[in-house]
């Protein structure tokens, strides 16, 4: 929405390819087939890093609800492979 105004101030936006590899909130069609570990940042309103010792991610939704979100369980698997503990609500 603010892109034109930001561009007039000198802000530059990356291509969709670069942006899709930079950070992800929730997977979508843009990320179809993408290797989740290759994405630099992972953030979401539904998951939070709650501890670093041990590294623990807590979801504010149930595992079943996470399974309904495109690609979310693939992200869960990636976190677990990287040594994170993953907790779900309920």
Backbone atoms as SQL, in Angstrom:
CREATE TABLE atoms (id INTEGER PRIMARY KEY, chain TEXT, resi INTEGER, resn TEXT, atom TEXT, x REAL, y REAL, z REAL);
INSERT INTO atoms VALUES
  (1, 'A', 1, 'UNK', 'N', 0.826, -1.180, 0.000),
  (2, 'A', 1, 'UNK', 'CA', 0.000, 0.000, 0.000),
  (3, 'A', 1, 'UNK', 'C', 0.882, 1.260, 0.000),
  (4, 'A', 2, 'UNK', 'N', 1.988, 1.225, 0.726),
  (5, 'A', 2, 'UNK', 'CA', 2.853, 2.396, 0.812),
  (6, 'A', 2, 'UNK', 'C', 4.043, 2.330, -0.145),
  (7, 'A', 3, 'UNK', 'N', 4.086, 1.305, -0.976),
  (8, 'A', 3, 'UNK', 'CA', 5.253, 1.125, -1.838),
  (9, 'A', 3, 'UNK', 'C', 5.597, 2.371, -2.652),
  (10, 'A', 4, 'UNK', 'N', 4.661, 2.990, -3.372),
  (11, 'A', 4, 'UNK', 'CA', 5.031, 4.167, -4.163),
  (12, 'A', 4, 'UNK', 'C', 5.652, 5.285, -3.322),
  (13, 'A', 5, 'UNK', 'N', 5.074, 5.556, -2.167),
  (14, 'A', 5, 'UNK', 'CA', 5.605, 6.616, -1.305),
  (15, 'A', 5, 'UNK', 'C', 6.989, 6.250, -0.786),
  (16, 'A', 6, 'UNK', 'N', 7.181, 4.981, -0.425),
  (17, 'A', 6, 'UNK', 'CA', 8.486, 4.549, 0.077),
  (18, 'A', 6, 'UNK', 'C', 9.542, 4.589, -1.022),
  (19, 'A', 7, 'UNK', 'N', 9.147, 4.225, -2.230),
  (20, 'A', 7, 'UNK', 'CA', 10.097, 4.268, -3.353),
  (21, 'A', 7, 'UNK', 'C', 10.521, 5.697, -3.664),
  (22, 'A', 8, 'UNK', 'N', 9.630, 6.659, -3.499),
  (23, 'A', 8, 'UNK', 'CA', 10.018, 8.057, -3.750),
  (24, 'A', 8, 'UNK', 'C', 11.029, 8.541, -2.710),
  (25, 'A', 9, 'UNK', 'N', 11.083, 7.856, -1.579),
  (26, 'A', 9, 'UNK', 'CA', 12.059, 8.192, -0.531),
  (27, 'A', 9, 'UNK', 'C', 13.363, 7.408, -0.696),
  (28, 'A', 10, 'UNK', 'N', 13.430, 6.570, -1.742),
  (29, 'A', 10, 'UNK', 'CA', 14.657, 5.829, -2.015),
  (30, 'A', 10, 'UNK', 'C', 14.665, 4.375, -1.589),
  (31, 'A', 11, 'UNK', 'N', 13.599, 3.899, -0.970),
  (32, 'A', 11, 'UNK', 'CA', 13.542, 2.505, -0.569),
  (33, 'A', 11, 'UNK', 'C', 13.394, 1.634, -1.808),
  (34, 'A', 12, 'UNK', 'N', 14.163, 0.558, -1.851),
  (35, 'A', 12, 'UNK', 'CA', 14.082, -0.366, -2.984),
  (36, 'A', 12, 'UNK', 'C', 13.519, -1.698, -2.505),
  (37, 'A', 13, 'UNK', 'N', 12.717, -2.315, -3.335),
  (38, 'A', 13, 'UNK', 'CA', 12.111, -3.594, -3.013),
  (39, 'A', 13, 'UNK', 'C', 12.803, -4.692, -3.821),
  (40, 'A', 14, 'UNK', 'N', 13.047, -5.852, -3.213),
  (41, 'A', 14, 'UNK', 'CA', 13.686, -6.951, -3.947),
  (42, 'A', 14, 'UNK', 'C', 12.700, -7.621, -4.886),
  (43, 'A', 15, 'UNK', 'N', 13.251, -8.429, -5.773),
  (44, 'A', 15, 'UNK', 'CA', 12.400, -9.238, -6.647),
  (45, 'A', 15, 'UNK', 'C', 11.637, -10.240, -5.782),
  (46, 'A', 16, 'UNK', 'N', 10.570, -10.814, -6.313),
  (47, 'A', 16, 'UNK', 'CA', 9.787, -11.805, -5.581),
  (48, 'A', 16, 'UNK', 'C', 10.662, -12.999, -5.212),
  (49, 'A', 17, 'UNK', 'N', 11.570, -13.395, -6.105),
  (50, 'A', 17, 'UNK', 'CA', 12.442, -14.532, -5.820),
  (51, 'A', 17, 'UNK', 'C', 13.316, -14.269, -4.597),
  (52, 'A', 18, 'UNK', 'N', 13.936, -13.098, -4.533),
  (53, 'A', 18, 'UNK', 'CA', 14.780, -12.753, -3.385),
  (54, 'A', 18, 'UNK', 'C', 13.933, -12.622, -2.124),
  (55, 'A', 19, 'UNK', 'N', 12.814, -11.937, -2.224),
  (56, 'A', 19, 'UNK', 'CA', 11.949, -11.728, -1.059),
  (57, 'A', 19, 'UNK', 'C', 11.441, -13.060, -0.504),
  (58, 'A', 20, 'UNK', 'N', 11.094, -14.001, -1.365),
  (59, 'A', 20, 'UNK', 'CA', 10.553, -15.284, -0.898),
  (60, 'A', 20, 'UNK', 'C', 11.597, -16.114, -0.179),
  (61, 'A', 21, 'UNK', 'N', 12.867, -15.844, -0.414),
  (62, 'A', 21, 'UNK', 'CA', 13.943, -16.569, 0.268),
  (63, 'A', 21, 'UNK', 'C', 14.433, -15.845, 1.511),
  (64, 'A', 22, 'UNK', 'N', 14.003, -14.604, 1.692),
  (65, 'A', 22, 'UNK', 'CA', 14.499, -13.828, 2.827),
  (66, 'A', 22, 'UNK', 'C', 13.805, -14.206, 4.130),
  (67, 'A', 23, 'UNK', 'N', 12.484, -14.135, 4.159),
  (68, 'A', 23, 'UNK', 'CA', 11.760, -14.444, 5.388),
  (69, 'A', 23, 'UNK', 'C', 10.361, -14.928, 5.061),
  (70, 'A', 24, 'UNK', 'N', 9.809, -15.667, 5.985),
  (71, 'A', 24, 'UNK', 'CA', 8.486, -16.244, 5.782),
  (72, 'A', 24, 'UNK', 'C', 7.690, -16.139, 7.074),
  (73, 'A', 25, 'UNK', 'N', 6.431, -15.780, 6.943),
  (74, 'A', 25, 'UNK', 'CA', 5.537, -15.828, 8.097),
  (75, 'A', 25, 'UNK', 'C', 4.747, -17.123, 8.025),
  (76, 'A', 26, 'UNK', 'N', 4.071, -17.336, 6.931),
  (77, 'A', 26, 'UNK', 'CA', 3.365, -18.585, 6.667),
  (78, 'A', 26, 'UNK', 'C', 3.634, -18.955, 5.221),
  (79, 'A', 27, 'UNK', 'N', 3.823, -20.230, 4.979),
  (80, 'A', 27, 'UNK', 'CA', 4.067, -20.695, 3.617),
  (81, 'A', 27, 'UNK', 'C', 2.825, -20.471, 2.770),
  (82, 'A', 28, 'UNK', 'N', 3.046, -20.262, 1.516),
  (83, 'A', 28, 'UNK', 'CA', 1.953, -20.077, 0.569),
  (84, 'A', 28, 'UNK', 'C', 2.408, -20.495, -0.805),
  (85, 'A', 29, 'UNK', 'N', 1.626, -20.206, -1.804),
  (86, 'A', 29, 'UNK', 'CA', 1.942, -20.620, -3.174),
  (87, 'A', 29, 'UNK', 'C', 3.319, -20.137, -3.613),
  (88, 'A', 30, 'UNK', 'N', 3.733, -18.968, -3.151),
  (89, 'A', 30, 'UNK', 'CA', 5.047, -18.429, -3.506),
  (90, 'A', 30, 'UNK', 'C', 6.168, -19.352, -3.037),
  (91, 'A', 31, 'UNK', 'N', 5.941, -20.066, -1.956),
  (92, 'A', 31, 'UNK', 'CA', 6.969, -20.928, -1.374),
  (93, 'A', 31, 'UNK', 'C', 6.814, -22.393, -1.762),
  (94, 'A', 32, 'UNK', 'N', 5.911, -22.714, -2.664),
  (95, 'A', 32, 'UNK', 'CA', 5.688, -24.106, -3.058),
  (96, 'A', 32, 'UNK', 'C', 6.992, -24.722, -3.565),
  (97, 'A', 33, 'UNK', 'N', 7.367, -25.834, -2.967),
  (98, 'A', 33, 'UNK', 'CA', 8.576, -26.532, -3.374),
  (99, 'A', 33, 'UNK', 'C', 9.866, -25.938, -2.817),
  (100, 'A', 34, 'UNK', 'N', 9.768, -24.876, -2.029),
  (101, 'A', 34, 'UNK', 'CA', 10.965, -24.230, -1.482),
  (102, 'A', 34, 'UNK', 'C', 11.523, -25.059, -0.338),
  (103, 'A', 35, 'UNK', 'N', 12.829, -25.106, -0.237),
  (104, 'A', 35, 'UNK', 'CA', 13.517, -25.790, 0.847),
  (105, 'A', 35, 'UNK', 'C', 13.486, -24.874, 2.069),
  (106, 'A', 36, 'UNK', 'N', 12.680, -25.199, 3.072),
  (107, 'A', 36, 'UNK', 'CA', 12.479, -24.320, 4.230),
  (108, 'A', 36, 'UNK', 'C', 13.785, -23.887, 4.898),
  (109, 'A', 37, 'UNK', 'N', 14.786, -24.771, 5.062),
  (110, 'A', 37, 'UNK', 'CA', 16.020, -24.304, 5.697),
  (111, 'A', 37, 'UNK', 'C', 16.779, -23.237, 4.905),
  (112, 'A', 38, 'UNK', 'N', 16.457, -23.089, 3.619),
  (113, 'A', 38, 'UNK', 'CA', 17.159, -22.083, 2.812),
  (114, 'A', 38, 'UNK', 'C', 16.588, -20.679, 3.019),
  (115, 'A', 39, 'UNK', 'N', 15.455, -20.578, 3.709),
  (116, 'A', 39, 'UNK', 'CA', 14.837, -19.275, 3.965),
  (117, 'A', 39, 'UNK', 'C', 15.499, -18.667, 5.192),
  (118, 'A', 40, 'UNK', 'N', 15.931, -17.435, 5.099),
  (119, 'A', 40, 'UNK', 'CA', 16.713, -16.783, 6.155),
  (120, 'A', 40, 'UNK', 'C', 15.934, -16.626, 7.457),
  (121, 'A', 41, 'UNK', 'N', 14.730, -16.078, 7.411),
  (122, 'A', 41, 'UNK', 'CA', 13.982, -15.797, 8.631),
  (123, 'A', 41, 'UNK', 'C', 12.631, -16.477, 8.661),
  (124, 'A', 42, 'UNK', 'N', 12.230, -16.895, 9.842),
  (125, 'A', 42, 'UNK', 'CA', 10.920, -17.528, 10.041),
  (126, 'A', 42, 'UNK', 'C', 10.238, -16.801, 11.183),
  (127, 'A', 43, 'UNK', 'N', 9.085, -16.200, 10.911),
  (128, 'A', 43, 'UNK', 'CA', 8.356, -15.500, 11.967),
  (129, 'A', 43, 'UNK', 'C', 6.869, -15.687, 11.760),
  (130, 'A', 44, 'UNK', 'N', 6.117, -15.536, 12.831),
  (131, 'A', 44, 'UNK', 'CA', 4.684, -15.762, 12.739),
  (132, 'A', 44, 'UNK', 'C', 4.006, -15.272, 14.015),
  (133, 'A', 45, 'UNK', 'N', 2.755, -14.886, 13.880),
  (134, 'A', 45, 'UNK', 'CA', 1.952, -14.552, 15.049),
  (135, 'A', 45, 'UNK', 'C', 1.546, -15.826, 15.785),
  (136, 'A', 46, 'UNK', 'N', 1.657, -16.969, 15.114),
  (137, 'A', 46, 'UNK', 'CA', 1.207, -18.235, 15.686),
  (138, 'A', 46, 'UNK', 'C', 2.304, -19.007, 16.383),
  (139, 'A', 47, 'UNK', 'N', 3.579, -18.686, 16.129),
  (140, 'A', 47, 'UNK', 'CA', 4.692, -19.391, 16.755),
  (141, 'A', 47, 'UNK', 'C', 5.720, -18.397, 17.259),
  (142, 'A', 48, 'UNK', 'N', 6.280, -18.737, 18.421),
  (143, 'A', 48, 'UNK', 'CA', 7.262, -17.858, 19.053),
  (144, 'A', 48, 'UNK', 'C', 8.413, -18.694, 19.617),
  (145, 'A', 49, 'UNK', 'N', 9.602, -18.145, 19.531),
  (146, 'A', 49, 'UNK', 'CA', 10.735, -18.729, 20.224),
  (147, 'A', 49, 'UNK', 'C', 10.583, -18.339, 21.685),
  (148, 'A', 50, 'UNK', 'N', 10.374, -19.323, 22.566),
  (149, 'A', 50, 'UNK', 'CA', 10.117, -19.017, 23.975),
  (150, 'A', 50, 'UNK', 'C', 11.298, -19.365, 24.873),
  (151, 'A', 51, 'UNK', 'N', 12.277, -20.098, 24.340),
  (152, 'A', 51, 'UNK', 'CA', 13.451, -20.458, 25.116),
  (153, 'A', 51, 'UNK', 'C', 14.601, -20.748, 24.160),
  (154, 'A', 52, 'UNK', 'N', 15.811, -20.418, 24.616),
  (155, 'A', 52, 'UNK', 'CA', 16.973, -20.784, 23.805),
  (156, 'A', 52, 'UNK', 'C', 17.761, -21.916, 24.464),
  (157, 'A', 53, 'UNK', 'N', 17.402, -22.281, 25.706),
  (158, 'A', 53, 'UNK', 'CA', 18.086, -23.369, 26.390),
  (159, 'A', 53, 'UNK', 'C', 17.087, -24.196, 27.174),
  (160, 'A', 54, 'UNK', 'N', 16.486, -25.201, 26.576),
  (161, 'A', 54, 'UNK', 'CA', 16.693, -25.670, 25.207),
  (162, 'A', 54, 'UNK', 'C', 15.906, -24.804, 24.215),
  (163, 'A', 55, 'UNK', 'N', 16.338, -24.792, 22.953),
  (164, 'A', 55, 'UNK', 'CA', 15.597, -24.008, 21.965),
  (165, 'A', 55, 'UNK', 'C', 14.173, -24.558, 21.816),
  (166, 'A', 56, 'UNK', 'N', 13.204, -23.696, 22.090),
  (167, 'A', 56, 'UNK', 'CA', 11.806, -24.140, 22.115),
  (168, 'A', 56, 'UNK', 'C', 10.925, -23.147, 21.385),
  (169, 'A', 57, 'UNK', 'N', 10.103, -23.670, 20.508),
  (170, 'A', 57, 'UNK', 'CA', 9.110, -22.870, 19.792),
  (171, 'A', 57, 'UNK', 'C', 7.744, -23.269, 20.323),
  (172, 'A', 58, 'UNK', 'N', 6.947, -22.275, 20.658),
  (173, 'A', 58, 'UNK', 'CA', 5.591, -22.528, 21.160),
  (174, 'A', 58, 'UNK', 'C', 4.573, -21.972, 20.161),
  (175, 'A', 59, 'UNK', 'N', 3.600, -22.801, 19.826),
  (176, 'A', 59, 'UNK', 'CA', 2.490, -22.406, 18.957),
  (177, 'A', 59, 'UNK', 'C', 1.304, -21.995, 19.806),
  (178, 'A', 60, 'UNK', 'N', 0.585, -20.997, 19.353),
  (179, 'A', 60, 'UNK', 'CA', -0.631, -20.569, 20.051),
  (180, 'A', 60, 'UNK', 'C', -1.855, -21.332, 19.547),
  (181, 'A', 61, 'UNK', 'N', -1.634, -22.275, 18.647),
  (182, 'A', 61, 'UNK', 'CA', -2.704, -23.108, 18.088),
  (183, 'A', 61, 'UNK', 'C', -2.341, -24.569, 18.297),
  (184, 'A', 62, 'UNK', 'N', -3.307, -25.451, 18.069),
  (185, 'A', 62, 'UNK', 'CA', -3.061, -26.884, 18.216),
  (186, 'A', 62, 'UNK', 'C', -2.293, -27.414, 17.007),
  (187, 'A', 63, 'UNK', 'N', -1.728, -28.610, 17.160),
  (188, 'A', 63, 'UNK', 'CA', -1.023, -29.250, 16.044),
  (189, 'A', 63, 'UNK', 'C', -1.995, -29.481, 14.889),
  (190, 'A', 64, 'UNK', 'N', -3.220, -29.863, 15.196),
  (191, 'A', 64, 'UNK', 'CA', -4.219, -30.086, 14.143),
  (192, 'A', 64, 'UNK', 'C', -4.478, -28.800, 13.361),
  (193, 'A', 65, 'UNK', 'N', -4.583, -27.681, 14.067),
  (194, 'A', 65, 'UNK', 'CA', -4.792, -26.401, 13.380),
  (195, 'A', 65, 'UNK', 'C', -3.568, -26.020, 12.543),
  (196, 'A', 66, 'UNK', 'N', -2.387, -26.285, 13.056),
  (197, 'A', 66, 'UNK', 'CA', -1.166, -26.001, 12.296),
  (198, 'A', 66, 'UNK', 'C', -1.149, -26.838, 11.020),
  (199, 'A', 67, 'UNK', 'N', -1.657, -28.054, 11.103),
  (200, 'A', 67, 'UNK', 'CA', -1.699, -28.936, 9.941),
  (201, 'A', 67, 'UNK', 'C', -2.617, -28.438, 8.838),
  (202, 'A', 68, 'UNK', 'N', -3.524, -27.562, 9.174),
  (203, 'A', 68, 'UNK', 'CA', -4.427, -27.001, 8.173),
  (204, 'A', 68, 'UNK', 'C', -3.794, -25.825, 7.417),
  (205, 'A', 69, 'UNK', 'N', -2.661, -25.332, 7.899),
  (206, 'A', 69, 'UNK', 'CA', -1.974, -24.215, 7.242),
  (207, 'A', 69, 'UNK', 'C', -0.965, -24.761, 6.242),
  (208, 'A', 70, 'UNK', 'N', -1.027, -24.267, 5.037),
  (209, 'A', 70, 'UNK', 'CA', -0.159, -24.750, 3.965),
  (210, 'A', 70, 'UNK', 'C', 1.311, -24.728, 4.393),
  (211, 'A', 71, 'UNK', 'N', 1.954, -25.878, 4.386),
  (212, 'A', 71, 'UNK', 'CA', 3.384, -25.972, 4.638),
  (213, 'A', 71, 'UNK', 'C', 3.827, -25.845, 6.083),
  (214, 'A', 72, 'UNK', 'N', 2.914, -25.599, 7.007),
  (215, 'A', 72, 'UNK', 'CA', 3.325, -25.352, 8.394),
  (216, 'A', 72, 'UNK', 'C', 3.970, -26.571, 9.037),
  (217, 'A', 73, 'UNK', 'N', 3.431, -27.761, 8.782),
  (218, 'A', 73, 'UNK', 'CA', 4.031, -28.948, 9.389),
  (219, 'A', 73, 'UNK', 'C', 5.405, -29.236, 8.796),
  (220, 'A', 74, 'UNK', 'N', 5.666, -28.809, 7.570),
  (221, 'A', 74, 'UNK', 'CA', 7.014, -28.919, 7.009),
  (222, 'A', 74, 'UNK', 'C', 7.977, -28.029, 7.790),
  (223, 'A', 75, 'UNK', 'N', 7.507, -26.841, 8.178),
  (224, 'A', 75, 'UNK', 'CA', 8.336, -25.961, 9.001),
  (225, 'A', 75, 'UNK', 'C', 8.580, -26.583, 10.372),
  (226, 'A', 76, 'UNK', 'N', 7.550, -27.217, 10.944),
  (227, 'A', 76, 'UNK', 'CA', 7.705, -27.892, 12.237),
  (228, 'A', 76, 'UNK', 'C', 8.786, -28.965, 12.121),
  (229, 'A', 77, 'UNK', 'N', 8.736, -29.769, 11.070),
  (230, 'A', 77, 'UNK', 'CA', 9.742, -30.823, 10.868),
  (231, 'A', 77, 'UNK', 'C', 11.135, -30.224, 10.759),
  (232, 'A', 78, 'UNK', 'N', 11.254, -29.104, 10.058),
  (233, 'A', 78, 'UNK', 'CA', 12.545, -28.458, 9.914),
  (234, 'A', 78, 'UNK', 'C', 13.072, -28.016, 11.276),
  (235, 'A', 79, 'UNK', 'N', 12.205, -27.393, 12.088),
  (236, 'A', 79, 'UNK', 'CA', 12.634, -26.951, 13.411),
  (237, 'A', 79, 'UNK', 'C', 13.096, -28.139, 14.257),
  (238, 'A', 80, 'UNK', 'N', 12.349, -29.230, 14.227),
  (239, 'A', 80, 'UNK', 'CA', 12.698, -30.417, 15.008),
  (240, 'A', 80, 'UNK', 'C', 14.040, -30.984, 14.534),
  (241, 'A', 81, 'UNK', 'N', 14.247, -31.063, 13.218),
  (242, 'A', 81, 'UNK', 'CA', 15.531, -31.554, 12.687),
  (243, 'A', 81, 'UNK', 'C', 16.691, -30.679, 13.138),
  (244, 'A', 82, 'UNK', 'N', 16.423, -29.405, 13.342),
  (245, 'A', 82, 'UNK', 'CA', 17.473, -28.478, 13.788),
  (246, 'A', 82, 'UNK', 'C', 17.644, -28.472, 15.308),
  (247, 'A', 83, 'UNK', 'N', 16.914, -29.341, 16.003),
  (248, 'A', 83, 'UNK', 'CA', 17.100, -29.481, 17.433),
  (249, 'A', 83, 'UNK', 'C', 16.160, -28.670, 18.311),
  (250, 'A', 84, 'UNK', 'N', 15.134, -28.070, 17.716),
  (251, 'A', 84, 'UNK', 'CA', 14.171, -27.305, 18.499),
  (252, 'A', 84, 'UNK', 'C', 13.126, -28.223, 19.110),
  (253, 'A', 85, 'UNK', 'N', 12.677, -27.881, 20.281),
  (254, 'A', 85, 'UNK', 'CA', 11.499, -28.501, 20.872),
  (255, 'A', 85, 'UNK', 'C', 10.321, -27.683, 20.368),
  (256, 'A', 86, 'UNK', 'N', 9.250, -28.341, 19.937),
  (257, 'A', 86, 'UNK', 'CA', 8.083, -27.635, 19.426),
  (258, 'A', 86, 'UNK', 'C', 6.887, -28.005, 20.295),
  (259, 'A', 87, 'UNK', 'N', 6.240, -26.988, 20.836),
  (260, 'A', 87, 'UNK', 'CA', 5.070, -27.171, 21.693),
  (261, 'A', 87, 'UNK', 'C', 3.856, -26.556, 21.025),
  (262, 'A', 88, 'UNK', 'N', 2.720, -27.211, 21.193),
  (263, 'A', 88, 'UNK', 'CA', 1.461, -26.710, 20.651),
  (264, 'A', 88, 'UNK', 'C', 0.490, -26.438, 21.781),
  (265, 'A', 89, 'UNK', 'N', -0.414, -25.497, 21.548),
  (266, 'A', 89, 'UNK', 'CA', -1.476, -25.217, 22.517),
  (267, 'A', 89, 'UNK', 'C', -2.439, -26.397, 22.540),
  (268, 'A', 90, 'UNK', 'N', -3.070, -26.581, 23.639),
  (269, 'A', 90, 'UNK', 'CA', -4.088, -27.621, 23.873),
  (270, 'A', 90, 'UNK', 'C', -3.462, -28.977, 23.788);
